[in-house]
Amino acid sequence: MIVLDEPPGLRLSDLIAAVGAPLPVSADPDLVLRGGASLETAEPWHLAYMDSPRYAASLSGTRAGACIVSDRFADMVPSRTVAVVVRDPHTAYAKLLSRLHPGLMRPQLHLSEAALPETGTRACRFIHSSARIGTGVALDPTVVIGEGVVIGPGTTVGAYAVLGPDVTIGPDCSIGAGVTIVRCDVGSRTIIHPGARIGQDGFGFAMSANGHLKIPQLGRVMIGNDVEIGANTTVDRGSGRDTSIGHGTKIDNLVQIAHNVRVGRHCVIVAQVGIAGSTVLEDFVVVGGQSAIAGHLRLGRGARLAAASKLMDDVPAGARWGGMPAKPIRTWFREQTTLKKLAQRSVDRRAVEWSAAAGPDVDA
């Protein structure tokens, strides 16, 4: 079991300065905050945040030492709590949590060698003689490092992870337990959570009446810097050209990215999304959970796809689409509203017909 170190704590004045907020006149600049917490569970040594009116009751009752809010909610902060007023509370809270809990910015190793039995598992690793391991790399027991693998300085690799062949991992990455990576280049500071499968064959077959012939997958997976890939997500290597994921992109758990897909910089792909082969997501695209995207499409820069959408067409840059099949969001909303009205009219008409068929009420 991993025991987290007690956060050392930071002065309120230092935290406020980090997000460029003014220090309230009545606030104690030397107040020490030791971590973050929700509005409901926060104690006087905690930092909290609030950015939605649905949590107004929780804000008024919070015991947090300080709470990050927008100007809209500043008057609702109780007198015992310091109101830290910023334009974007969620972003500011994330920034300050990284200072209060620096050890949680990337996953830690999962097994302590001291906790393993004296024989059998403790020294059980395989590292190919051609592998190059950087300084400060930490490898859990049971890791397998294959031929030609390069691991950059400061990277951690969890138990039962298998890397190789032909894998390059940049510095300060975190590779979770049970991850498998083949034929892949990973940039710096990237996090790959447990169970992810990177670089396996894409789903490529030549279909015919006599059966289906497997097509060798010749490409790689290219992953940029500061990418995060969730647990049990799969990224297939390219069939010809490489599958690629741009700098800063965040991918949730249980996502399927097929061969030849190109994901741009700073995209967000939520859980259970499936993206078929050779589709392109330009920079800053957002895809809602459980959406399915057909192959050979293009989603323009900044496009957004609502959750549970089924996309069969290209999406212009900056557009918001949703539905099944997906279409511009306003069109989808109008369709849903029209269907709702038609259904209600049908219900009302039947009610009138049943009332007329029953005849007038007769007093006893």
C-alpha positions as CSV (number, residue, x, y, z in Angstrom):
1,M,0.0,0.0,0.0
2,I,1.3,3.5,-0.9
3,V,1.2,6.0,2.0
4,L,1.2,9.5,0.8
5,D,3.4,12.1,2.5
6,E,1.7,14.7,4.5
7,P,1.6,17.9,2.3
8,P,4.1,20.4,3.7
9,G,1.6,23.3,3.4
10,L,2.0,26.7,1.8
11,R,1.2,30.2,3.0
12,L,-2.0,31.8,1.8
13,S,-0.1,34.8,0.4
14,D,2.1,32.6,-1.7
15,L,-0.8,30.7,-3.1
16,I,-2.8,33.8,-4.0
17,A,0.3,35.3,-5.7
18,A,0.6,32.2,-7.8
19,V,-2.8,32.8,-9.4
20,G,-2.6,36.6,-9.5
21,A,-5.5,37.2,-7.1
22,P,-5.7,40.1,-4.7
23,L,-5.2,39.3,-1.0
24,P,-8.4,40.4,1.0
25,V,-7.6,43.1,3.5
26,S,-9.0,41.0,6.4
27,A,-7.1,37.8,5.4
28,D,-4.1,36.4,7.3
29,P,-1.3,36.1,4.7
30,D,0.5,33.6,7.0
31,L,-2.4,31.2,7.1
32,V,-1.0,27.7,6.1
33,L,-3.1,25.5,3.8
34,R,-2.1,21.9,3.6
35,G,-4.2,20.5,0.8
36,G,-7.3,20.6,-1.2
37,A,-10.8,19.3,-0.4
38,S,-14.4,19.6,-1.4
39,L,-16.7,22.3,0.0
40,E,-18.5,19.7,2.1
41,T,-15.4,18.0,3.7
42,A,-12.9,20.9,3.9
43,E,-11.4,21.8,7.2
44,P,-9.8,25.2,8.1
45,W,-6.4,24.0,6.7
46,H,-7.9,23.1,3.3
47,L,-8.3,25.0,0.0
48,A,-11.6,24.5,-1.9
49,Y,-13.2,26.0,-5.0
50,M,-16.7,26.7,-6.3
51,D,-17.8,27.7,-9.8
52,S,-21.5,26.6,-10.2
53,P,-24.7,27.9,-8.5
54,R,-25.8,24.3,-7.9
55,Y,-23.2,24.2,-5.0
56,A,-24.3,27.5,-3.4
57,A,-25.6,25.7,-0.3
58,S,-22.3,23.8,0.1
59,L,-20.4,27.1,-0.3
60,S,-22.4,28.9,2.4
61,G,-21.7,26.0,4.9
62,T,-18.0,25.2,4.0
63,R,-15.4,25.3,6.8
64,A,-12.5,25.6,4.3
65,G,-9.7,28.0,5.2
66,A,-9.8,29.5,1.7
67,C,-12.1,29.1,-1.3
68,I,-11.5,30.0,-4.9
69,V,-14.5,31.6,-6.5
70,S,-15.5,34.0,-9.3
71,D,-16.7,37.5,-8.5
72,R,-20.2,36.3,-9.0
73,F,-20.1,34.1,-5.8
74,A,-17.7,36.1,-3.7
75,D,-20.5,37.4,-1.4
76,M,-21.6,33.9,-0.6
77,V,-18.3,32.8,1.0
78,P,-18.8,32.6,4.8
79,S,-16.8,35.0,6.9
80,R,-14.6,32.3,8.4
81,T,-13.3,31.4,4.9
82,V,-11.0,33.6,2.8
83,A,-12.5,34.3,-0.6
84,V,-9.9,34.1,-3.4
85,V,-11.5,35.8,-6.3
86,V,-10.3,34.8,-9.8
87,R,-11.8,34.7,-13.3
88,D,-11.5,30.9,-13.7
89,P,-11.8,29.1,-10.4
90,H,-11.4,25.6,-11.8
91,T,-8.1,26.4,-13.5
92,A,-6.8,28.3,-10.5
93,Y,-7.7,25.4,-8.2
94,A,-5.9,22.9,-10.4
95,K,-2.8,25.1,-10.5
96,L,-2.7,25.5,-6.7
97,L,-3.4,21.8,-6.1
98,S,-0.3,20.9,-8.1
99,R,1.7,23.1,-5.6
100,L,0.0,21.6,-2.5
101,H,0.2,18.0,-3.7
102,P,3.2,17.8,-6.1
103,G,3.6,14.0,-5.5
104,L,0.2,13.4,-7.1
105,M,1.0,15.0,-10.4
106,R,1.8,11.6,-11.8
107,P,1.1,8.0,-10.7
108,Q,3.6,6.5,-8.3
109,L,5.2,3.0,-8.5
110,H,2.8,0.3,-7.3
111,L,5.1,-2.3,-5.6
112,S,7.6,-1.7,-2.9
113,E,10.5,-4.2,-3.1
114,A,10.8,-4.2,0.6
115,A,7.3,-5.7,0.8
116,L,8.0,-8.5,-1.7
117,P,9.1,-12.0,-0.6
118,E,12.9,-12.6,-0.3
119,T,12.9,-15.1,-3.2
120,G,11.1,-15.3,-6.5
121,T,9.5,-12.0,-7.2
122,R,11.9,-9.4,-5.8
123,A,14.5,-9.3,-8.5
124,C,12.3,-10.6,-11.3
125,R,12.9,-8.2,-14.2
126,F,14.0,-8.7,-17.7
127,I,16.0,-6.0,-19.5
128,H,17.4,-6.7,-22.9
129,S,21.1,-6.1,-23.3
130,S,20.4,-3.6,-26.1
131,A,18.0,-1.5,-24.0
132,R,19.2,1.9,-22.8
133,I,18.0,3.1,-19.4
134,G,18.4,6.7,-18.4
135,T,19.5,8.0,-15.0
136,G,16.9,8.0,-12.2
137,V,14.6,5.5,-14.0
138,A,12.5,3.5,-11.5
139,L,11.3,0.1,-12.5
140,D,8.9,-2.0,-10.5
141,P,9.6,-5.7,-10.2
142,T,8.3,-7.9,-13.0
143,V,8.9,-5.3,-15.7
144,V,10.0,-6.5,-19.1
145,I,12.1,-4.2,-21.3
146,G,12.6,-5.5,-24.8
147,E,15.1,-5.1,-27.6
148,G,16.1,-1.6,-28.6
149,V,14.0,0.1,-25.9
150,V,15.2,3.6,-24.8
151,I,13.9,5.0,-21.5
152,G,14.6,8.6,-20.7
153,P,15.8,10.0,-17.3
154,G,13.4,10.1,-14.4
155,T,10.7,7.9,-15.9
156,T,8.8,5.3,-13.8
157,V,7.5,2.0,-15.1
158,G,4.9,0.0,-13.1
159,A,4.8,-3.7,-12.4
160,Y,4.1,-6.2,-15.2
161,A,4.6,-3.5,-17.9
162,V,6.0,-4.7,-21.1
163,L,8.0,-2.3,-23.4
164,G,9.3,-3.2,-26.8
165,P,10.5,-3.9,-29.3
166,D,11.4,-0.5,-30.8
167,V,10.0,1.7,-28.0
168,T,11.4,5.1,-27.0
169,I,10.1,6.7,-23.8
170,G,11.1,10.3,-23.1
171,P,12.2,11.8,-19.8
172,D,9.9,12.1,-16.7
173,C,7.2,9.9,-18.0
174,S,5.0,7.5,-16.0
175,I,4.1,4.1,-17.4
176,G,1.5,2.3,-15.3
177,A,1.2,-1.2,-14.2
178,G,0.3,-3.8,-16.9
179,V,0.8,-1.4,-19.8
180,T,2.1,-2.9,-23.0
181,I,3.9,-0.7,-25.6
182,V,5.4,-1.7,-28.9
183,R,6.7,0.2,-31.9
184,C,6.1,3.6,-30.3
185,D,7.8,6.9,-29.5
186,V,6.6,8.7,-26.4
187,G,7.6,12.3,-25.6
188,S,8.4,13.9,-22.3
189,R,6.3,14.0,-19.2
190,T,3.6,11.8,-20.6
191,I,1.4,9.6,-18.3
192,I,0.1,6.3,-19.5
193,H,-2.3,4.7,-16.9
194,P,-2.5,1.0,-16.0
195,G,-3.7,-1.5,-18.6
196,A,-3.3,0.7,-21.7
197,R,-2.3,-1.0,-24.9
198,I,-0.2,1.1,-27.2
199,G,1.1,0.1,-30.7
200,Q,-0.7,-3.2,-31.2
201,D,-2.0,-4.2,-34.7
202,G,-4.7,-2.1,-36.3
203,F,-7.8,-3.9,-37.5
204,G,-6.7,-4.3,-41.1
205,F,-8.0,-7.0,-43.4
206,A,-8.5,-7.5,-47.2
207,M,-12.1,-8.8,-47.4
208,S,-13.1,-11.3,-50.1
209,A,-15.6,-14.0,-50.8
210,N,-12.9,-16.6,-50.0
211,G,-12.0,-15.1,-46.6
212,H,-10.2,-12.2,-45.0
213,L,-6.5,-11.7,-45.4
214,K,-4.6,-9.9,-42.7
215,I,-2.7,-6.8,-43.8
216,P,0.6,-6.2,-42.0
217,Q,0.6,-3.0,-40.0
218,L,3.8,-1.2,-40.9
219,G,3.5,2.1,-39.0
220,R,4.2,3.2,-35.5
221,V,2.5,5.3,-32.8
222,M,3.9,8.8,-32.1
223,I,2.9,10.3,-28.8
224,G,3.8,13.9,-28.0
225,N,4.8,15.7,-24.8
226,D,2.5,16.1,-21.7
227,V,0.0,13.6,-23.1
228,E,-2.2,11.6,-20.7
229,I,-3.7,8.3,-21.7
230,G,-6.3,6.6,-19.5
231,A,-6.5,3.1,-18.1
232,N,-7.4,0.3,-20.5
233,T,-7.3,2.6,-23.5
234,T,-5.9,1.2,-26.8
235,V,-4.0,3.1,-29.5
236,D,-3.3,1.0,-32.7
237,R,-0.2,1.6,-34.7
238,G,-0.5,2.8,-38.2
239,S,-1.0,0.5,-41.2
240,G,1.2,2.6,-43.4
241,R,1.5,6.1,-42.0
242,D,1.9,6.5,-38.2
243,T,-0.9,6.9,-35.7
244,S,-0.1,10.2,-33.8
245,I,-1.3,12.0,-30.7
246,G,-0.2,15.6,-30.3
247,H,1.3,17.5,-27.4
248,G,-0.9,18.1,-24.4
249,T,-3.8,15.8,-25.4
250,K,-5.8,14.2,-22.7
251,I,-7.4,10.8,-23.3
252,D,-9.8,9.2,-20.8
253,N,-10.2,5.5,-19.9
254,L,-11.5,2.8,-22.3
255,V,-11.0,4.8,-25.5
256,Q,-10.2,3.1,-28.8
257,I,-8.0,4.9,-31.3
258,A,-7.6,3.0,-34.6
259,H,-4.7,2.8,-37.0
260,N,-3.6,5.9,-38.9
261,V,-5.7,8.3,-36.7
262,R,-4.1,11.7,-36.2
263,V,-5.0,13.5,-33.0
264,G,-3.9,17.1,-32.7
265,R,-2.5,19.1,-29.8
266,H,-4.5,19.7,-26.6
267,C,-7.5,17.6,-27.6
268,V,-9.8,16.0,-25.0
269,I,-11.3,12.6,-25.6
270,V,-13.7,11.3,-22.9
271,A,-14.3,7.7,-21.8
272,Q,-15.6,5.0,-24.1
273,V,-15.0,6.9,-27.4
274,G,-14.2,4.9,-30.5
275,I,-12.4,6.6,-33.4
276,A,-12.1,4.6,-36.6
277,G,-9.1,4.5,-38.9
278,S,-7.5,7.4,-40.7
279,T,-9.7,10.1,-39.0
280,V,-8.1,13.4,-38.2
281,L,-8.8,15.5,-35.1
282,E,-7.2,18.9,-35.4
283,D,-6.0,20.9,-32.4
284,F,-8.2,21.5,-29.4
285,V,-11.0,19.2,-30.5
286,V,-13.3,17.8,-27.6
287,V,-15.1,14.5,-28.0
288,G,-17.8,13.6,-25.4
289,G,-18.0,10.2,-23.8
290,Q,-19.4,7.1,-25.6
291,S,-19.2,8.8,-29.0
292,A,-18.4,6.9,-32.1
293,I,-16.5,8.5,-35.0
294,A,-16.4,6.8,-38.5
295,G,-13.2,6.5,-40.4
296,H,-11.6,8.9,-42.9
297,L,-13.3,12.0,-41.3
298,R,-11.8,15.4,-40.3
299,L,-12.9,17.3,-37.2
300,G,-11.6,20.9,-37.5
301,R,-9.7,22.9,-35.0
302,G,-11.7,23.5,-31.8
303,A,-14.7,21.4,-32.9
304,R,-16.8,19.8,-30.1
305,L,-18.8,16.6,-30.3
306,A,-21.5,16.0,-27.7
307,A,-21.6,12.8,-25.6
308,A,-23.1,9.6,-27.2
309,S,-22.9,11.1,-30.7
310,K,-22.5,9.0,-33.8
311,L,-20.5,11.0,-36.3
312,M,-20.6,10.1,-40.1
313,D,-19.5,13.5,-41.6
314,D,-16.7,16.0,-41.3
315,V,-17.1,18.7,-38.7
316,P,-16.0,22.3,-39.5
317,A,-13.5,24.1,-37.3
318,G,-15.1,25.5,-34.1
319,A,-18.5,23.8,-34.7
320,R,-20.5,22.0,-32.1
321,W,-22.3,18.8,-33.2
322,G,-24.3,16.1,-31.5
323,G,-26.9,13.4,-32.0
324,M,-27.3,10.2,-33.8
325,P,-26.3,10.7,-36.6
326,A,-24.5,13.8,-35.5
327,K,-25.3,17.2,-37.0
328,P,-24.9,20.8,-36.0
329,I,-26.0,21.1,-32.3
330,R,-28.8,23.7,-33.0
331,T,-30.3,21.5,-35.7
332,W,-30.2,18.5,-33.3
333,F,-31.9,20.5,-30.5
334,R,-34.6,21.7,-32.9
335,E,-35.3,18.2,-34.0
336,Q,-35.5,16.9,-30.4
337,T,-37.9,19.8,-29.5
338,T,-40.1,19.1,-32.5
339,L,-40.3,15.4,-31.8
340,K,-41.2,16.2,-28.2
341,K,-44.0,18.5,-29.2
342,L,-45.4,16.0,-31.7
343,A,-45.3,13.3,-29.1
344,Q,-47.1,15.5,-26.6
345,R,-49.8,16.4,-29.2
346,S,-50.4,12.7,-29.8
347,V,-50.8,12.1,-26.1
348,D,-53.2,15.1,-25.7
349,R,-55.3,14.0,-28.8
350,R,-55.7,10.4,-27.4
351,A,-56.7,11.8,-24.1
352,V,-59.5,13.9,-25.8
353,E,-60.6,10.9,-27.8
354,W,-60.8,8.6,-24.8
355,S,-62.7,11.2,-22.9
356,A,-65.2,11.6,-25.7
357,A,-65.6,7.9,-26.1
358,A,-66.4,7.5,-22.3
359,G,-69.2,10.0,-22.6
360,P,-70.3,12.6,-19.9
361,D,-70.1,11.7,-16.3
362,V,-73.5,10.7,-14.8
363,D,-74.2,11.5,-11.2
364,A,-75.5,8.6,-9.1
